[in-house]
Amino acid sequence: MNDVSADPVDRRRNLRLALVLASVAATFFIGFVVKMILLGKG
């Protein structure tokens, strides 16, 4: 019963969720860095 999370489908779902969240975080971080660079030059 404890091996439900070991299902390959659940792992794929969790991996996809992790990738989406990481992409969103990376996008915000890159946007923040670009903003700081542009404001620094201005």
PDB file with SEQRES, HELIX, SHEET and CRYST1 records, atoms N, CA, C and O in Angstrom:
SEQRES   1 A   42  MET ASN ASP VAL SER ALA ASP PRO VAL ASP ARG ARG ARG          
SEQRES   2 A   42  ASN LEU ARG LEU ALA LEU VAL LEU ALA SER VAL ALA ALA          
SEQRES   3 A   42  THR PHE PHE ILE GLY PHE VAL VAL LYS MET ILE LEU LEU          
SEQRES   4 A   42  GLY LYS GLY                                                  
HELIX    1 AA1 VAL A    4  ALA A    6  5                                   3    
HELIX    2 AA2 PRO A    8  LYS A   41  1                                  34    
CRYST1    1.000    1.000    1.000  90.00  90.00  90.00 P 1           1          
ATOM      1  N   MET A   1       0.824  -1.205   0.000  1.00  0.00           N  
ATOM      2  CA  MET A   1       0.000   0.000   0.000  1.00  0.00           C  
ATOM      3  C   MET A   1       0.868   1.269   0.000  1.00  0.00           C  
ATOM      4  O   MET A   1       0.448   2.308  -0.511  1.00  0.00           O  
ATOM      5  N   ASN A   2       2.066   1.183   0.569  1.00  0.00           N  
ATOM      6  CA  ASN A   2       2.926   2.365   0.649  1.00  0.00           C  
ATOM      7  C   ASN A   2       3.672   2.637  -0.664  1.00  0.00           C  
ATOM      8  O   ASN A   2       4.329   3.668  -0.801  1.00  0.00           O  
ATOM      9  N   ASP A   3       3.571   1.720  -1.621  1.00  0.00           N  
ATOM     10  CA  ASP A   3       4.305   1.869  -2.877  1.00  0.00           C  
ATOM     11  C   ASP A   3       3.482   2.556  -3.960  1.00  0.00           C  
ATOM     12  O   ASP A   3       3.829   2.488  -5.139  1.00  0.00           O  
ATOM     13  N   VAL A   4       2.401   3.215  -3.571  1.00  0.00           N  
ATOM     14  CA  VAL A   4       1.555   3.872  -4.568  1.00  0.00           C  
ATOM     15  C   VAL A   4       2.331   4.967  -5.284  1.00  0.00           C  
ATOM     16  O   VAL A   4       2.189   5.131  -6.496  1.00  0.00           O  
ATOM     17  N   SER A   5       3.157   5.728  -4.548  1.00  0.00           N  
ATOM     18  CA  SER A   5       3.904   6.825  -5.147  1.00  0.00           C  
ATOM     19  C   SER A   5       5.042   6.325  -6.036  1.00  0.00           C  
ATOM     20  O   SER A   5       5.654   7.114  -6.757  1.00  0.00           O  
ATOM     21  N   ALA A   6       5.331   5.027  -5.991  1.00  0.00           N  
ATOM     22  CA  ALA A   6       6.403   4.470  -6.820  1.00  0.00           C  
ATOM     23  C   ALA A   6       5.882   4.094  -8.203  1.00  0.00           C  
ATOM     24  O   ALA A   6       6.638   3.597  -9.037  1.00  0.00           O  
ATOM     25  N   ASP A   7       4.593   4.329  -8.449  1.00  0.00           N  
ATOM     26  CA  ASP A   7       4.007   4.027  -9.752  1.00  0.00           C  
ATOM     27  C   ASP A   7       4.686   4.885 -10.823  1.00  0.00           C  
ATOM     28  O   ASP A   7       4.825   6.094 -10.638  1.00  0.00           O  
ATOM     29  N   PRO A   8       5.105   4.290 -11.924  1.00  0.00           N  
ATOM     30  CA  PRO A   8       5.793   5.055 -12.992  1.00  0.00           C  
ATOM     31  C   PRO A   8       4.958   6.236 -13.492  1.00  0.00           C  
ATOM     32  O   PRO A   8       5.508   7.286 -13.825  1.00  0.00           O  
ATOM     33  N   VAL A   9       3.642   6.070 -13.547  1.00  0.00           N  
ATOM     34  CA  VAL A   9       2.790   7.172 -14.012  1.00  0.00           C  
ATOM     35  C   VAL A   9       2.845   8.334 -13.030  1.00  0.00           C  
ATOM     36  O   VAL A   9       2.925   9.493 -13.437  1.00  0.00           O  
ATOM     37  N   ASP A  10       2.801   8.020 -11.725  1.00  0.00           N  
ATOM     38  CA  ASP A  10       2.889   9.076 -10.719  1.00  0.00           C  
ATOM     39  C   ASP A  10       4.252   9.756 -10.756  1.00  0.00           C  
ATOM     40  O   ASP A  10       4.349  10.973 -10.597  1.00  0.00           O  
ATOM     41  N   ARG A  11       5.291   8.975 -10.965  1.00  0.00           N  
ATOM     42  CA  ARG A  11       6.639   9.568 -11.045  1.00  0.00           C  
ATOM     43  C   ARG A  11       6.718  10.523 -12.225  1.00  0.00           C  
ATOM     44  O   ARG A  11       7.279  11.613 -12.110  1.00  0.00           O  
ATOM     45  N   ARG A  12       6.153  10.116 -13.368  1.00  0.00           N  
ATOM     46  CA  ARG A  12       6.186  10.976 -14.547  1.00  0.00           C  
ATOM     47  C   ARG A  12       5.392  12.252 -14.283  1.00  0.00           C  
ATOM     48  O   ARG A  12       5.788  13.341 -14.700  1.00  0.00           O  
ATOM     49  N   ARG A  13       4.268  12.104 -13.586  1.00  0.00           N  
ATOM     50  CA  ARG A  13       3.437  13.264 -13.274  1.00  0.00           C  
ATOM     51  C   ARG A  13       4.182  14.208 -12.338  1.00  0.00           C  
ATOM     52  O   ARG A  13       4.160  15.425 -12.523  1.00  0.00           O  
ATOM     53  N   ASN A  14       4.839  13.638 -11.332  1.00  0.00           N  
ATOM     54  CA  ASN A  14       5.597  14.466 -10.386  1.00  0.00           C  
ATOM     55  C   ASN A  14       6.774  15.143 -11.071  1.00  0.00           C  
ATOM     56  O   ASN A  14       7.080  16.302 -10.789  1.00  0.00           O  
ATOM     57  N   LEU A  15       7.440  14.416 -11.979  1.00  0.00           N  
ATOM     58  CA  LEU A  15       8.577  14.992 -12.693  1.00  0.00           C  
ATOM     59  C   LEU A  15       8.117  16.158 -13.551  1.00  0.00           C  
ATOM     60  O   LEU A  15       8.778  17.195 -13.608  1.00  0.00           O  
ATOM     61  N   ARG A  16       6.973  15.985 -14.223  1.00  0.00           N  
ATOM     62  CA  ARG A  16       6.466  17.057 -15.071  1.00  0.00           C  
ATOM     63  C   ARG A  16       6.114  18.278 -14.222  1.00  0.00           C  
ATOM     64  O   ARG A  16       6.408  19.411 -14.603  1.00  0.00           O  
ATOM     65  N   LEU A  17       5.487  18.043 -13.080  1.00  0.00           N  
ATOM     66  CA  LEU A  17       5.126  19.149 -12.179  1.00  0.00           C  
ATOM     67  C   LEU A  17       6.385  19.868 -11.705  1.00  0.00           C  
ATOM     68  O   LEU A  17       6.428  21.098 -11.660  1.00  0.00           O  
ATOM     69  N   ALA A  18       7.402  19.094 -11.354  1.00  0.00           N  
ATOM     70  CA  ALA A  18       8.658  19.685 -10.895  1.00  0.00           C  
ATOM     71  C   ALA A  18       9.300  20.524 -11.998  1.00  0.00           C  
ATOM     72  O   ALA A  18       9.820  21.608 -11.734  1.00  0.00           O  
ATOM     73  N   LEU A  19       9.263  20.023 -13.230  1.00  0.00           N  
ATOM     74  CA  LEU A  19       9.854  20.764 -14.346  1.00  0.00           C  
ATOM     75  C   LEU A  19       9.090  22.058 -14.602  1.00  0.00           C  
ATOM     76  O   LEU A  19       9.696  23.095 -14.872  1.00  0.00           O  
ATOM     77  N   VAL A  20       7.765  21.999 -14.519  1.00  0.00           N  
ATOM     78  CA  VAL A  20       6.961  23.208 -14.736  1.00  0.00           C  
ATOM     79  C   VAL A  20       7.269  24.245 -13.665  1.00  0.00           C  
ATOM     80  O   VAL A  20       7.469  25.420 -13.971  1.00  0.00           O  
ATOM     81  N   LEU A  21       7.306  23.808 -12.404  1.00  0.00           N  
ATOM     82  CA  LEU A  21       7.591  24.749 -11.321  1.00  0.00           C  
ATOM     83  C   LEU A  21       8.997  25.328 -11.447  1.00  0.00           C  
ATOM     84  O   LEU A  21       9.209  26.517 -11.208  1.00  0.00           O  
ATOM     85  N   ALA A  22       9.954  24.485 -11.822  1.00  0.00           N  
ATOM     86  CA  ALA A  22      11.327  24.952 -11.985  1.00  0.00           C  
ATOM     87  C   ALA A  22      11.419  25.953 -13.136  1.00  0.00           C  
ATOM     88  O   ALA A  22      12.159  26.933 -13.052  1.00  0.00           O  
ATOM     89  N   SER A  23      10.672  25.707 -14.202  1.00  0.00           N  
ATOM     90  CA  SER A  23      10.679  26.627 -15.341  1.00  0.00           C  
ATOM     91  C   SER A  23      10.111  27.980 -14.946  1.00  0.00           C  
ATOM     92  O   SER A  23      10.648  29.020 -15.325  1.00  0.00           O  
ATOM     93  N   VAL A  24       9.025  27.964 -14.186  1.00  0.00           N  
ATOM     94  CA  VAL A  24       8.425  29.225 -13.739  1.00  0.00           C  
ATOM     95  C   VAL A  24       9.403  29.979 -12.834  1.00  0.00           C  
ATOM     96  O   VAL A  24       9.577  31.190 -12.972  1.00  0.00           O  
ATOM     97  N   ALA A  25      10.037  29.256 -11.910  1.00  0.00           N  
ATOM     98  CA  ALA A  25      10.988  29.897 -11.000  1.00  0.00           C  
ATOM     99  C   ALA A  25      12.169  30.466 -11.784  1.00  0.00           C  
ATOM    100  O   ALA A  25      12.617  31.579 -11.508  1.00  0.00           O  
ATOM    101  N   ALA A  26      12.674  29.714 -12.756  1.00  0.00           N  
ATOM    102  CA  ALA A  26      13.805  30.174 -13.559  1.00  0.00           C  
ATOM    103  C   ALA A  26      13.410  31.409 -14.368  1.00  0.00           C  
ATOM    104  O   ALA A  26      14.201  32.343 -14.504  1.00  0.00           O  
ATOM    105  N   THR A  27      12.191  31.414 -14.903  1.00  0.00           N  
ATOM    106  CA  THR A  27      11.728  32.563 -15.691  1.00  0.00           C  
ATOM    107  C   THR A  27      11.674  33.822 -14.836  1.00  0.00           C  
ATOM    108  O   THR A  27      12.125  34.886 -15.259  1.00  0.00           O  
ATOM    109  N   PHE A  28      11.117  33.697 -13.622  1.00  0.00           N  
ATOM    110  CA  PHE A  28      11.060  34.860 -12.737  1.00  0.00           C  
ATOM    111  C   PHE A  28      12.465  35.312 -12.351  1.00  0.00           C  
ATOM    112  O   PHE A  28      12.735  36.512 -12.293  1.00  0.00           O  
ATOM    113  N   PHE A  29      13.360  34.364 -12.087  1.00  0.00           N  
ATOM    114  CA  PHE A  29      14.722  34.716 -11.687  1.00  0.00           C  
ATOM    115  C   PHE A  29      15.461  35.428 -12.812  1.00  0.00           C  
ATOM    116  O   PHE A  29      16.125  36.439 -12.584  1.00  0.00           O  
ATOM    117  N   ILE A  30      15.345  34.897 -14.024  1.00  0.00           N  
ATOM    118  CA  ILE A  30      16.015  35.521 -15.176  1.00  0.00           C  
ATOM    119  C   ILE A  30      15.438  36.912 -15.427  1.00  0.00           C  
ATOM    120  O   ILE A  30      16.170  37.857 -15.720  1.00  0.00           O  
ATOM    121  N   GLY A  31      14.116  37.023 -15.309  1.00  0.00           N  
ATOM    122  CA  GLY A  31      13.488  38.331 -15.494  1.00  0.00           C  
ATOM    123  C   GLY A  31      13.983  39.331 -14.459  1.00  0.00           C  
ATOM    124  O   GLY A  31      14.212  40.500 -14.771  1.00  0.00           O  
ATOM    125  N   PHE A  32      14.146  38.864 -13.227  1.00  0.00           N  
ATOM    126  CA  PHE A  32      14.639  39.740 -12.163  1.00  0.00           C  
ATOM    127  C   PHE A  32      16.068  40.188 -12.455  1.00  0.00           C  
ATOM    128  O   PHE A  32      16.401  41.361 -12.291  1.00  0.00           O  
ATOM    129  N   VAL A  33      16.906  39.257 -12.885  1.00  0.00           N  
ATOM    130  CA  VAL A  33      18.303  39.586 -13.193  1.00  0.00           C  
ATOM    131  C   VAL A  33      18.365  40.583 -14.349  1.00  0.00           C  
ATOM    132  O   VAL A  33      19.116  41.556 -14.287  1.00  0.00           O  
ATOM    133  N   VAL A  34      17.586  40.349 -15.394  1.00  0.00           N  
ATOM    134  CA  VAL A  34      17.581  41.257 -16.547  1.00  0.00           C  
ATOM    135  C   VAL A  34      17.103  42.644 -16.109  1.00  0.00           C  
ATOM    136  O   VAL A  34      17.651  43.657 -16.543  1.00  0.00           O  
ATOM    137  N   LYS A  35      16.093  42.688 -15.258  1.00  0.00           N  
ATOM    138  CA  LYS A  35      15.595  43.975 -14.772  1.00  0.00           C  
ATOM    139  C   LYS A  35      16.667  44.717 -13.995  1.00  0.00           C  
ATOM    140  O   LYS A  35      16.836  45.925 -14.161  1.00  0.00           O  
ATOM    141  N   MET A  36      17.390  44.002 -13.150  1.00  0.00           N  
ATOM    142  CA  MET A  36      18.441  44.651 -12.372  1.00  0.00           C  
ATOM    143  C   MET A  36      19.559  45.168 -13.281  1.00  0.00           C  
ATOM    144  O   MET A  36      20.112  46.241 -13.042  1.00  0.00           O  
ATOM    145  N   ILE A  37      19.885  44.406 -14.318  1.00  0.00           N  
ATOM    146  CA  ILE A  37      20.942  44.838 -15.242  1.00  0.00           C  
ATOM    147  C   ILE A  37      20.485  46.099 -15.992  1.00  0.00           C  
ATOM    148  O   ILE A  37      21.249  47.051 -16.145  1.00  0.00           O  
ATOM    149  N   LEU A  38      19.236  46.089 -16.452  1.00  0.00           N  
ATOM    150  CA  LEU A  38      18.738  47.241 -17.184  1.00  0.00           C  
ATOM    151  C   LEU A  38      18.639  48.469 -16.280  1.00  0.00           C  
ATOM    152  O   LEU A  38      18.987  49.573 -16.698  1.00  0.00           O  
ATOM    153  N   LEU A  39      18.171  48.285 -15.050  1.00  0.00           N  
ATOM    154  CA  LEU A  39      18.084  49.412 -14.126  1.00  0.00           C  
ATOM    155  C   LEU A  39      19.465  49.881 -13.714  1.00  0.00           C  
ATOM    156  O   LEU A  39      19.667  51.067 -13.457  1.00  0.00           O  
ATOM    157  N   GLY A  40      20.404  48.973 -13.649  1.00  0.00           N  
ATOM    158  CA  GLY A  40      21.769  49.337 -13.273  1.00  0.00           C  
ATOM    159  C   GLY A  40      22.412  50.197 -14.354  1.00  0.00           C  
ATOM    160  O   GLY A  40      23.137  51.146 -14.055  1.00  0.00           O  
ATOM    161  N   LYS A  41      22.141  49.859 -15.614  1.00  0.00           N  
ATOM    162  CA  LYS A  41      22.710  50.643 -16.702  1.00  0.00           C  
ATOM    163  C   LYS A  41      22.001  51.982 -16.855  1.00  0.00           C  
ATOM    164  O   LYS A  41      22.584  52.957 -17.330  1.00  0.00           O  
ATOM    165  N   GLY A  42      20.735  52.017 -16.446  1.00  0.00           N  
ATOM    166  CA  GLY A  42      19.962  53.261 -16.598  1.00  0.00           C  
ATOM    167  C   GLY A  42      20.357  54.236 -15.524  1.00  0.00           C  
ATOM    168  O   GLY A  42      19.826  55.345 -15.472  1.00  0.00           O  
TER     169      GLY A  42                                                      
END                                                                             
